[in-house]
Amino acid sequence: MQDQMSFFIKSFFFVLIGLMFPTSFRLILLGAIPVLFLLAARIPAVQLATRGLGLSKKQFWMLTMAVPRGLAAGVLSAIPVRYGIAGPDFPPAIFSLIVTSILVFCLGVALVGRISEESAQGA
């Protein structure tokens, strides 16, 4: 039962993302640029957090690409609009950020997965 409910909730959420995804290039950029900054900031953060662990390059880049997707942010982004705090462009920008972070995660993991463990030793 829990698996079915989890599937139902995730399906509903991704349909909601599709419906709220912006069509304006400005809003798409407004969501994509922060993801790129967060990814750039994640590199030194992972280096600092894993210092002395002896990770391979593949392991390091896998941790770097594991960008949080912020699904809760998408759900909560409608609250400020409901109370008149943020403009109507706020939720679409948040959903653009979520979709961009999902794409970065998927593409990053796919690219890192192609690195062989033998060539990745000694990061």
MMTF fields as JSON, N, C-alpha, C and O atoms, coordinates in Angstrom:
{
  "mmtfVersion": "1.0.0",
  "mmtfProducer": "UNKNOWN",
  "numBonds": 491,
  "numAtoms": 492,
  "numGroups": 123,
  "numChains": 1,
  "numModels": 1,
  "chainsPerModel": [1],
  "groupsPerChain": [123],
  "chainIdList": ["A"],
  "bondAtomList": [4, 2, 8, 6, 12, 10, 16, 14, 20, 18, 24, 22, 28, 26, 32, 30, 36, 34, 40, 38, 44, 42, 48, 46, 52, 50, 56, 54, 60, 58, 64, 62, 68, 66, 72, 70, 76, 74, 80, 78, 84, 82, 88, 86, 92, 90, 96, 94, 100, 98, 104, 102, 108, 106, 112, 110, 116, 114, 120, 118, 124, 122, 128, 126, 132, 130, 136, 134, 140, 138, 144, 142, 148, 146, 152, 150, 156, 154, 160, 158, 164, 162, 168, 166, 172, 170, 176, 174, 180, 178, 184, 182, 188, 186, 192, 190, 196, 194, 200, 198, 204, 202, 208, 206, 212, 210, 216, 214, 220, 218, 224, 222, 228, 226, 232, 230, 236, 234, 240, 238, 244, 242, 248, 246, 252, 250, 256, 254, 260, 258, 264, 262, 268, 266, 272, 270, 276, 274, 280, 278, 284, 282, 288, 286, 292, 290, 296, 294, 300, 298, 304, 302, 308, 306, 312, 310, 316, 314, 320, 318, 324, 322, 328, 326, 332, 330, 336, 334, 340, 338, 344, 342, 348, 346, 352, 350, 356, 354, 360, 358, 364, 362, 368, 366, 372, 370, 376, 374, 380, 378, 384, 382, 388, 386, 392, 390, 396, 394, 400, 398, 404, 402, 408, 406, 412, 410, 416, 414, 420, 418, 424, 422, 428, 426, 432, 430, 436, 434, 440, 438, 444, 442, 448, 446, 452, 450, 456, 454, 460, 458, 464, 462, 468, 466, 472, 470, 476, 474, 480, 478, 484, 482, 488, 486],
  "bondOrderList": [1, 1, 1, 1, 1, 1, 1, 1, 1, 1, 1, 1, 1, 1, 1, 1, 1, 1, 1, 1, 1, 1, 1, 1, 1, 1, 1, 1, 1, 1, 1, 1, 1, 1, 1, 1, 1, 1, 1, 1, 1, 1, 1, 1, 1, 1, 1, 1, 1, 1, 1, 1, 1, 1, 1, 1, 1, 1, 1, 1, 1, 1, 1, 1, 1, 1, 1, 1, 1, 1, 1, 1, 1, 1, 1, 1, 1, 1, 1, 1, 1, 1, 1, 1, 1, 1, 1, 1, 1, 1, 1, 1, 1, 1, 1, 1, 1, 1, 1, 1, 1, 1, 1, 1, 1, 1, 1, 1, 1, 1, 1, 1, 1, 1, 1, 1, 1, 1, 1, 1, 1, 1],
  "groupList": [{"groupName": "MET", "atomNameList": ["N", "CA", "C", "O"], "elementList": ["N", "C", "C", "O"], "formalChargeList": [0, 0, 0, 0], "bondAtomList": [1, 0, 2, 1, 3, 2], "bondOrderList": [1, 1, 2], "singleLetterCode": "M", "chemCompType": "L-PEPTIDE LINKING"}, {"groupName": "GLN", "atomNameList": ["N", "CA", "C", "O"], "elementList": ["N", "C", "C", "O"], "formalChargeList": [0, 0, 0, 0], "bondAtomList": [1, 0, 2, 1, 3, 2], "bondOrderList": [1, 1, 2], "singleLetterCode": "Q", "chemCompType": "L-PEPTIDE LINKING"}, {"groupName": "ASP", "atomNameList": ["N", "CA", "C", "O"], "elementList": ["N", "C", "C", "O"], "formalChargeList": [0, 0, 0, 0], "bondAtomList": [1, 0, 2, 1, 3, 2], "bondOrderList": [1, 1, 2], "singleLetterCode": "D", "chemCompType": "L-PEPTIDE LINKING"}, {"groupName": "SER", "atomNameList": ["N", "CA", "C", "O"], "elementList": ["N", "C", "C", "O"], "formalChargeList": [0, 0, 0, 0], "bondAtomList": [1, 0, 2, 1, 3, 2], "bondOrderList": [1, 1, 2], "singleLetterCode": "S", "chemCompType": "L-PEPTIDE LINKING"}, {"groupName": "PHE", "atomNameList": ["N", "CA", "C", "O"], "elementList": ["N", "C", "C", "O"], "formalChargeList": [0, 0, 0, 0], "bondAtomList": [1, 0, 2, 1, 3, 2], "bondOrderList": [1, 1, 2], "singleLetterCode": "F", "chemCompType": "L-PEPTIDE LINKING"}, {"groupName": "ILE", "atomNameList": ["N", "CA", "C", "O"], "elementList": ["N", "C", "C", "O"], "formalChargeList": [0, 0, 0, 0], "bondAtomList": [1, 0, 2, 1, 3, 2], "bondOrderList": [1, 1, 2], "singleLetterCode": "I", "chemCompType": "L-PEPTIDE LINKING"}, {"groupName": "LYS", "atomNameList": ["N", "CA", "C", "O"], "elementList": ["N", "C", "C", "O"], "formalChargeList": [0, 0, 0, 0], "bondAtomList": [1, 0, 2, 1, 3, 2], "bondOrderList": [1, 1, 2], "singleLetterCode": "K", "chemCompType": "L-PEPTIDE LINKING"}, {"groupName": "VAL", "atomNameList": ["N", "CA", "C", "O"], "elementList": ["N", "C", "C", "O"], "formalChargeList": [0, 0, 0, 0], "bondAtomList": [1, 0, 2, 1, 3, 2], "bondOrderList": [1, 1, 2], "singleLetterCode": "V", "chemCompType": "L-PEPTIDE LINKING"}, {"groupName": "LEU", "atomNameList": ["N", "CA", "C", "O"], "elementList": ["N", "C", "C", "O"], "formalChargeList": [0, 0, 0, 0], "bondAtomList": [1, 0, 2, 1, 3, 2], "bondOrderList": [1, 1, 2], "singleLetterCode": "L", "chemCompType": "L-PEPTIDE LINKING"}, {"groupName": "GLY", "atomNameList": ["N", "CA", "C", "O"], "elementList": ["N", "C", "C", "O"], "formalChargeList": [0, 0, 0, 0], "bondAtomList": [1, 0, 2, 1, 3, 2], "bondOrderList": [1, 1, 2], "singleLetterCode": "G", "chemCompType": "PEPTIDE LINKING"}, {"groupName": "PRO", "atomNameList": ["N", "CA", "C", "O"], "elementList": ["N", "C", "C", "O"], "formalChargeList": [0, 0, 0, 0], "bondAtomList": [1, 0, 2, 1, 3, 2], "bondOrderList": [1, 1, 2], "singleLetterCode": "P", "chemCompType": "L-PEPTIDE LINKING"}, {"groupName": "THR", "atomNameList": ["N", "CA", "C", "O"], "elementList": ["N", "C", "C", "O"], "formalChargeList": [0, 0, 0, 0], "bondAtomList": [1, 0, 2, 1, 3, 2], "bondOrderList": [1, 1, 2], "singleLetterCode": "T", "chemCompType": "L-PEPTIDE LINKING"}, {"groupName": "ARG", "atomNameList": ["N", "CA", "C", "O"], "elementList": ["N", "C", "C", "O"], "formalChargeList": [0, 0, 0, 0], "bondAtomList": [1, 0, 2, 1, 3, 2], "bondOrderList": [1, 1, 2], "singleLetterCode": "R", "chemCompType": "L-PEPTIDE LINKING"}, {"groupName": "ALA", "atomNameList": ["N", "CA", "C", "O"], "elementList": ["N", "C", "C", "O"], "formalChargeList": [0, 0, 0, 0], "bondAtomList": [1, 0, 2, 1, 3, 2], "bondOrderList": [1, 1, 2], "singleLetterCode": "A", "chemCompType": "L-PEPTIDE LINKING"}, {"groupName": "TRP", "atomNameList": ["N", "CA", "C", "O"], "elementList": ["N", "C", "C", "O"], "formalChargeList": [0, 0, 0, 0], "bondAtomList": [1, 0, 2, 1, 3, 2], "bondOrderList": [1, 1, 2], "singleLetterCode": "W", "chemCompType": "L-PEPTIDE LINKING"}, {"groupName": "TYR", "atomNameList": ["N", "CA", "C", "O"], "elementList": ["N", "C", "C", "O"], "formalChargeList": [0, 0, 0, 0], "bondAtomList": [1, 0, 2, 1, 3, 2], "bondOrderList": [1, 1, 2], "singleLetterCode": "Y", "chemCompType": "L-PEPTIDE LINKING"}, {"groupName": "CYS", "atomNameList": ["N", "CA", "C", "O"], "elementList": ["N", "C", "C", "O"], "formalChargeList": [0, 0, 0, 0], "bondAtomList": [1, 0, 2, 1, 3, 2], "bondOrderList": [1, 1, 2], "singleLetterCode": "C", "chemCompType": "L-PEPTIDE LINKING"}, {"groupName": "GLU", "atomNameList": ["N", "CA", "C", "O"], "elementList": ["N", "C", "C", "O"], "formalChargeList": [0, 0, 0, 0], "bondAtomList": [1, 0, 2, 1, 3, 2], "bondOrderList": [1, 1, 2], "singleLetterCode": "E", "chemCompType": "L-PEPTIDE LINKING"}],
  "groupTypeList": [0, 1, 2, 1, 0, 3, 4, 4, 5, 6, 3, 4, 4, 4, 7, 8, 5, 9, 8, 0, 4, 10, 11, 3, 4, 12, 8, 5, 8, 8, 9, 13, 5, 10, 7, 8, 4, 8, 8, 13, 13, 12, 5, 10, 13, 7, 1, 8, 13, 11, 12, 9, 8, 9, 8, 3, 6, 6, 1, 4, 14, 0, 8, 11, 0, 13, 7, 10, 12, 9, 8, 13, 13, 9, 7, 8, 3, 13, 5, 10, 7, 12, 15, 9, 5, 13, 9, 10, 2, 4, 10, 10, 13, 5, 4, 3, 8, 5, 7, 11, 3, 5, 8, 7, 4, 16, 8, 9, 7, 13, 8, 7, 9, 12, 5, 3, 17, 17, 3, 13, 1, 9, 13],
  "groupIdList": [1, 2, 3, 4, 5, 6, 7, 8, 9, 10, 11, 12, 13, 14, 15, 16, 17, 18, 19, 20, 21, 22, 23, 24, 25, 26, 27, 28, 29, 30, 31, 32, 33, 34, 35, 36, 37, 38, 39, 40, 41, 42, 43, 44, 45, 46, 47, 48, 49, 50, 51, 52, 53, 54, 55, 56, 57, 58, 59, 60, 61, 62, 63, 64, 65, 66, 67, 68, 69, 70, 71, 72, 73, 74, 75, 76, 77, 78, 79, 80, 81, 82, 83, 84, 85, 86, 87, 88, 89, 90, 91, 92, 93, 94, 95, 96, 97, 98, 99, 100, 101, 102, 103, 104, 105, 106, 107, 108, 109, 110, 111, 112, 113, 114, 115, 116, 117, 118, 119, 120, 121, 122, 123],
  "secStructList": [7, 2, 2, 2, 2, 2, 2, 2, 2, 2, 2, 2, 2, 2, 2, 2, 2, 2, 2, 2, 7, 7, 7, 7, 2, 2, 2, 2, 2, 2, 2, 2, 2, 2, 2, 2, 2, 2, 2, 2, 2, 2, 2, 2, 2, 2, 2, 2, 2, 6, 6, 6, 1, 7, 7, 7, 2, 2, 2, 2, 2, 2, 2, 2, 2, 7, 7, 7, 7, 7, 2, 2, 2, 2, 2, 2, 6, 2, 2, 2, 2, 2, 6, 6, 1, 1, 7, 6, 6, 2, 2, 2, 2, 2, 2, 2, 2, 2, 2, 2, 2, 2, 2, 2, 2, 2, 2, 2, 2, 2, 2, 2, 2, 6, 1, 7, 6, 6, 6, 6, 7, 7, 7],
  "xCoordList": [0.82, 0.0, 0.872, 0.568, 1.951, 2.823, 3.478, 3.61, 3.885, 4.489, 3.492, 3.859, 2.251, 1.232, 0.965, 0.843, 0.874, 0.631, 1.822, 1.646, 3.023, 4.224, 4.24, 4.546, 3.915, 3.85, 2.798, 3.038, 1.633, 0.549, 0.953, 0.695, 1.582, 1.989, 3.073, 3.018, 4.07, 5.125, 4.567, 4.967, 3.657, 3.054, 2.294, 2.405, 1.523, 0.784, 1.737, 1.485, 2.829, 3.772, 4.432, 4.57, 4.844, 5.509, 4.54, 4.948, 3.278, 2.274, 2.136, 2.033, 2.135, 2.055, 3.263, 3.114, 4.449, 5.64, 5.464, 5.778, 4.97, 4.757, 3.757, 3.933, 2.716, 1.708, 2.207, 1.815, 3.062, 3.527, 4.866, 5.355, 5.464, 6.756, 6.568, 5.644, 7.442, 7.256, 7.544, 8.329, 6.898, 7.169, 8.026, 8.528, 8.189, 9.004, 10.483, 10.87, 11.303, 12.734, 13.359, 14.286, 12.862, 13.364, 13.144, 14.042, 11.988, 11.701, 12.498, 12.892, 12.727, 13.551, 14.973, 15.577, 15.514, 16.855, 16.891, 17.876, 15.825, 15.753, 15.835, 16.318, 15.372, 15.484, 16.772, 17.261, 17.332, 18.516, 19.813, 20.729, 19.91, 21.161, 21.51, 22.672, 20.568, 20.937, 21.438, 22.304, 20.899, 21.354, 22.819, 23.587, 23.203, 24.595, 25.518, 26.619, 25.074, 25.867, 25.976, 27.044, 24.878, 24.904, 25.801, 26.481, 25.806, 26.682, 28.143, 28.984, 28.446, 29.816, 30.24, 31.396, 29.335, 29.657, 29.76, 30.414, 29.124, 29.138, 30.513, 30.882, 31.258, 32.568, 33.505, 34.021, 33.752, 34.622, 34.0, 34.717, 32.67, 32.019, 32.252, 32.508, 32.162, 32.417, 33.894, 34.231, 34.78, 36.211, 36.497, 37.253, 35.901, 36.12, 35.515, 36.128, 34.326, 33.636, 34.271, 34.17, 34.921, 35.478, 36.993, 37.614, 37.594, 39.052, 39.56, 39.037, 40.551, 41.166, 40.474, 40.908, 39.42, 38.716, 39.293, 38.991, 40.11, 40.713, 39.723, 39.803, 38.798, 37.811, 38.443, 39.385, 37.918, 38.349, 37.685, 36.765, 38.157, 37.546, 36.072, 35.228, 35.782, 34.393, 33.521, 32.424, 33.979, 33.213, 33.037, 31.956, 34.113, 34.041, 33.004, 32.165, 33.059, 32.125, 30.698, 29.742, 30.546, 29.195, 28.588, 27.413, 29.387, 28.893, 28.61, 27.658, 29.426, 29.224, 27.947, 27.231, 27.655, 26.477, 25.18, 24.096, 25.271, 24.074, 23.442, 23.345, 23.022, 22.432, 21.033, 20.252, 20.712, 19.344, 18.334, 18.584, 17.208, 16.225, 15.177, 14.483, 15.023, 14.13, 12.664, 11.958, 12.186, 10.779, 9.867, 8.779, 10.296, 9.49, 9.391, 8.363, 10.442, 10.417, 9.33, 8.692, 9.123, 8.076, 6.694, 5.841, 6.483, 5.177, 4.975, 3.892, 6.018, 5.898, 5.934, 5.619, 6.311, 6.429, 5.08, 5.029, 4.007, 2.681, 2.177, 1.26, 2.754, 2.267, 2.467, 1.519, 3.671, 3.818, 2.868, 2.409, 2.575, 1.66, 0.248, -0.487, -0.113, -1.458, -1.68, -2.786, -0.658, -0.782, -0.365, -0.275, -0.114, 0.194, 1.599, 1.863, 2.501, 3.867, 4.712, 5.484, 4.573, 5.372, 4.455, 3.244, 5.07, 4.314, 3.989, 4.494, 3.161, 2.759, 3.889, 3.748, 5.018, 6.151, 6.995, 7.87, 6.75, 7.58, 7.478, 8.518, 6.297, 6.234, 6.797, 7.507, 6.521, 7.135, 8.664, 9.319, 9.237, 10.703, 11.23, 12.271, 10.52, 10.929, 10.832, 11.725, 9.767, 9.64, 10.704, 11.167, 11.096, 12.206, 13.495, 14.282, 13.716, 14.887, 14.891, 15.926, 13.738, 13.645, 13.927, 14.698, 13.313, 13.524, 14.98, 15.552, 15.585, 16.994, 17.879, 18.813, 17.595, 18.416, 18.232, 19.179, 17.045, 16.821, 17.621, 18.232, 17.62, 18.384, 19.884, 20.59, 20.379, 21.801, 22.159, 23.196, 21.306, 21.544, 21.57, 22.491, 20.573, 20.488, 21.663, 22.299, 21.947, 23.056, 24.395, 25.277, 24.552, 25.801, 26.076, 27.197, 25.066, 25.242, 25.519, 26.328, 24.854, 25.113, 26.546, 27.203, 27.03, 28.409, 29.425, 30.428, 29.179, 30.105, 30.101, 31.127, 28.972, 28.88, 29.751, 30.076, 30.128, 30.989, 32.461, 33.271, 32.817, 34.207, 34.512, 33.79, 35.547, 35.915, 36.639, 37.361, 36.442, 37.076, 38.594, 39.278, 39.128, 40.576, 41.216, 42.253, 40.571, 41.134, 40.817, 41.397, 39.898, 39.475, 40.205, 39.952, 41.09, 41.796, 42.781, 43.366, 42.953, 43.949, 43.499, 44.237, 42.293, 41.77, 42.52, 42.216],
  "yCoordList": [-1.194, 0.0, 1.271, 2.244, 1.24, 2.404, 2.679, 3.835, 1.628, 1.813, 2.434, 3.297, 2.002, 2.545, 4.018, 4.828, 4.361, 5.75, 6.633, 7.756, 6.117, 6.872, 7.123, 8.231, 6.105, 6.259, 7.293, 8.129, 7.238, 8.168, 9.607, 10.505, 9.832, 11.184, 11.71, 12.864, 10.864, 11.302, 11.59, 12.565, 10.762, 10.997, 12.317, 13.095, 12.558, 13.817, 15.0, 16.0, 14.893, 15.997, 16.278, 17.441, 15.243, 15.473, 15.975, 16.695, 15.612, 16.205, 17.688, 18.524, 18.013, 19.401, 20.201, 21.34, 19.606, 20.286, 20.576, 21.672, 19.61, 19.811, 20.915, 21.684, 20.998, 22.033, 23.418, 24.411, 23.491, 24.785, 25.206, 26.296, 24.361, 24.723, 25.935, 25.972, 26.924, 28.171, 28.002, 27.146, 28.83, 28.853, 30.063, 30.162, 30.971, 32.164, 31.815, 31.194, 32.22, 31.944, 32.629, 32.09, 33.812, 34.542, 33.741, 33.673, 33.145, 32.363, 31.056, 30.587, 30.484, 29.267, 29.594, 28.847, 30.708, 31.134, 31.492, 31.221, 32.096, 32.466, 31.233, 31.315, 30.106, 28.865, 28.108, 27.395, 28.251, 27.47, 28.07, 27.33, 29.369, 30.01, 29.659, 29.354, 29.686, 29.292, 27.851, 27.553, 26.965, 25.571, 25.487, 24.726, 26.253, 26.241, 26.815, 26.305, 27.878, 28.426, 27.425, 27.266, 26.759, 25.762, 24.581, 24.036, 24.183, 23.1, 23.519, 22.733, 24.756, 25.256, 25.354, 25.086, 25.726, 25.813, 24.433, 24.269, 23.456, 22.104, 21.433, 20.586, 21.798, 21.179, 21.394, 20.414, 22.648, 22.803, 22.249, 21.813, 22.267, 21.72, 20.216, 19.706, 19.51, 18.062, 17.8, 16.864, 18.615, 18.454, 18.618, 17.839, 19.616, 19.869, 18.76, 18.324, 18.316, 17.31, 15.925, 15.129, 15.635, 14.295, 14.267, 13.275, 15.337, 15.403, 14.263, 14.038, 13.564, 12.486, 11.144, 10.181, 11.046, 9.769, 8.907, 7.716, 9.473, 8.711, 8.28, 7.161, 9.149, 8.821, 8.833, 9.582, 7.999, 8.032, 9.226, 9.832, 9.557, 10.652, 10.367, 11.26, 9.113, 8.754, 8.97, 9.516, 8.558, 8.75, 10.237, 10.677, 10.997, 12.437, 13.098, 13.865, 12.806, 13.44, 12.926, 13.655, 11.695, 11.192, 11.968, 12.333, 12.221, 13.03, 14.466, 15.084, 14.988, 16.353, 16.464, 17.46, 15.464, 15.512, 15.189, 15.405, 14.683, 14.333, 15.6, 15.775, 16.468, 17.749, 17.496, 16.756, 18.1, 17.952, 18.511, 19.529, 17.846, 18.243, 19.211, 19.821, 19.389, 20.401, 20.198, 21.162, 18.966, 18.718, 19.4, 19.857, 19.469, 20.16, 21.648, 22.27, 22.223, 23.647, 23.91, 24.962, 22.972, 23.138, 23.166, 23.962, 22.295, 22.25, 23.521, 24.107, 23.941, 25.107, 26.434, 27.473, 26.42, 27.675, 28.34, 29.531, 27.602, 28.182, 28.961, 29.771, 28.731, 29.389, 30.902, 31.629, 31.429, 32.892, 33.569, 34.684, 32.916, 33.495, 33.543, 34.51, 32.492, 32.432, 33.571, 34.105, 33.948, 35.014, 36.382, 37.345, 36.479, 37.749, 38.27, 39.453, 37.417, 37.843, 37.9, 38.84, 36.914, 36.835, 36.991, 36.784, 37.361, 37.515, 36.175, 35.144, 36.172, 34.915, 34.224, 33.067, 34.93, 34.308, 33.445, 32.717, 33.514, 32.796, 31.271, 30.628, 30.657, 29.183, 28.65, 27.645, 29.263, 28.738, 28.79, 27.887, 29.831, 29.917, 28.803, 28.214, 28.507, 27.417, 26.082, 25.244, 25.875, 24.625, 24.52, 23.419, 25.631, 25.627, 25.215, 24.447, 25.717, 25.345, 23.846, 23.19, 23.311, 21.878, 21.039, 20.081, 21.389, 20.619, 20.704, 19.706, 21.883, 22.029, 21.184, 20.54, 21.179, 20.366, 18.876, 18.104, 18.464, 17.066, 16.719, 15.653, 17.616, 17.374, 17.333, 16.488, 18.243, 18.235, 16.93, 16.334, 16.485, 15.227, 14.053, 13.236, 13.966, 12.834, 12.819, 11.783, 13.963, 14.025, 13.822, 13.147, 14.405, 14.265, 12.83, 12.345, 12.145, 10.751, 9.878, 8.952, 10.169, 9.398, 9.596, 8.64, 10.839, 11.102, 10.51, 9.941, 10.637, 10.083, 8.559, 7.926, 7.977, 6.527, 5.957, 4.77, 6.781, 6.325, 6.289, 5.704, 6.908, 6.886, 5.496, 4.995, 4.886, 3.564, 3.713, 4.686, 2.739, 2.787, 2.736, 3.316, 2.048, 1.934, 3.281, 3.641, 4.028, 5.315, 6.401, 7.486, 6.116, 7.12, 7.015, 7.828, 6.058, 5.918, 7.047, 7.55, 7.436, 8.443, 9.859, 10.669, 10.166, 11.535, 12.51, 13.703],
  "zCoordList": [0.0, 0.0, 0.0, -0.689, 0.779, 0.853, -0.503, -0.905, -1.203, -2.523, -3.498, -4.295, -3.438, -4.332, -4.039, -4.958, -2.752, -2.372, -2.76, -3.231, -2.558, -2.929, -4.435, -4.876, -5.219, -6.67, -7.06, -7.931, -6.414, -6.712, -6.409, -7.21, -5.265, -4.876, -5.805, -6.23, -6.129, -7.045, -8.43, -9.066, -8.903, -10.219, -10.239, -11.187, -9.185, -9.092, -9.094, -9.766, -8.35, -8.264, -9.606, -9.986, -10.334, -11.608, -12.673, -13.584, -12.572, -13.46, -13.124, -14.021, -11.824, -11.398, -11.904, -12.347, -11.839, -12.365, -13.852, -14.315, -14.586, -16.018, -16.306, -17.251, -15.502, -15.716, -15.333, -15.947, -14.33, -13.845, -14.441, -14.145, -15.274, -15.854, -16.759, -17.571, -16.617, -17.375, -18.862, -19.27, -19.647, -21.08, -21.444, -22.564, -20.503, -20.718, -20.541, -19.551, -21.514, -21.44, -20.229, -19.624, -19.87, -18.711, -17.425, -16.586, -17.26, -16.062, -16.029, -14.962, -17.195, -17.253, -16.823, -16.054, -17.314, -16.894, -15.41, -14.723, -14.928, -13.515, -12.624, -11.495, -13.115, -12.363, -12.632, -11.756, -13.833, -14.206, -13.685, -13.326, -13.638, -13.205, -11.75, -11.478, -10.811, -9.441, -9.334, -8.511, -10.16, -10.127, -10.541, -9.953, -11.537, -11.976, -10.908, -10.7, -10.225, -9.121, -7.969, -7.378, -7.658, -6.579, -6.932, -6.063, -8.196, -8.628, -8.513, -8.078, -8.902, -8.788, -7.321, -6.993, -6.46, -5.031, -4.394, -3.364, -4.995, -4.436, -4.599, -3.786, -5.62, -5.857, -4.672, -4.135, -4.236, -3.064, -1.781, -0.88, -1.699, -0.506, -0.39, 0.701, -1.511, -1.494, -1.222, -0.497, -1.795, -1.517, -0.03, 0.55, 0.578, 1.997, 2.866, 3.841, 2.512, 3.31, 3.212, 4.146, 2.092, 1.891, 1.966, 1.585, 2.45, 2.547, 3.427, 4.518, 2.965, 3.728, 3.61, 4.242, 2.829, 2.687, 1.574, 1.506, 0.708, -0.38, -1.443, -1.95, -1.783, -2.81, -4.191, -4.451, -5.066, -6.463, -7.149, -6.601, -8.346, -9.102, -9.368, -9.298, -9.674, -9.95, -8.731, -8.851, -7.565, -6.346, -6.032, -5.643, -6.207, -5.959, -6.867, -6.395, -8.153, -9.082, -8.899, -9.164, -8.455, -8.173, -7.006, -7.046, -5.964, -4.842, -5.27, -4.793, -6.161, -6.631, -7.459, -7.356, -8.27, -9.133, -8.394, -8.936, -7.182, -6.417, -5.843, -4.628, -6.742, -6.364, -5.8, -6.399, -4.661, -4.14, -5.137, -5.782, -5.256, -6.246, -5.725, -6.539, -4.442, -3.888, -4.186, -4.48, -4.119, -4.409, -3.393, -3.745, -2.159, -1.148, -1.465, -1.196, -2.03, -2.401, -3.434, -3.414, -4.323, -5.327, -4.718, -5.11, -3.76, -3.095, -2.27, -2.278, -1.562, -0.686, -1.434, -0.854, -2.703, -3.446, -3.697, -4.004, -3.573, -3.799, -2.584, -2.715, -1.414, -0.198, -0.238, 0.06, -0.597, -0.634, -1.625, -1.377, -2.723, -3.701, -3.13, -3.329, -2.425, -1.826, -0.843, -0.76, -0.105, 0.879, 0.335, 1.097, -0.956, -1.578, -1.321, -1.534, -0.869, -0.565, -1.837, -2.026, -2.699, -3.928, -5.136, -5.058, -6.246, -7.479, -8.112, -7.668, -9.131, -9.777, -10.541, -10.937, -10.754, -11.441, -10.517, -10.985, -9.231, -8.259, -8.397, -8.539, -8.364, -8.493, -9.809, -9.777, -10.974, -12.198, -12.17, -12.691, -11.572, -11.468, -10.574, -10.867, -9.482, -8.592, -9.321, -9.194, -10.077, -10.82, -11.907, -12.204, -12.5, -13.455, -12.758, -13.312, -11.555, -10.77, -10.479, -10.589, -10.11, -9.796, -11.042, -10.983, -12.156, -13.388, -13.833, -14.272, -13.725, -14.095, -13.194, -13.671, -11.894, -10.98, -11.252, -11.101, -11.645, -12.008, -13.265, -13.337, -14.253, -15.479, -15.205, -15.755, -14.354, -14.005, -13.315, -13.607, -12.401, -11.696, -12.672, -12.637, -13.533, -14.481, -15.456, -15.654, -16.058, -17.015, -16.319, -16.85, -15.132, -14.389, -13.989, -14.144, -13.476, -13.072, -14.299, -14.232, -15.411, -16.637, -17.12, -17.531, -17.072, -17.502, -16.538, -16.968, -15.251, -14.255, -14.318, -14.07, -14.643, -14.757, -15.86, -15.842, -16.812, -17.914, -17.534, -18.253, -16.409, -15.966, -15.426, -14.564, -15.911, -15.401, -14.074, -13.858, -13.182, -11.862, -11.943, -11.101, -12.946, -13.06, -13.382, -12.825, -14.305, -14.688, -13.665, -13.714, -12.735, -11.773, -10.436, -9.547, -10.266, -8.989, -8.807, -9.766, -7.563, -7.234, -7.465, -8.026, -7.035, -7.193, -6.325, -6.33]
}
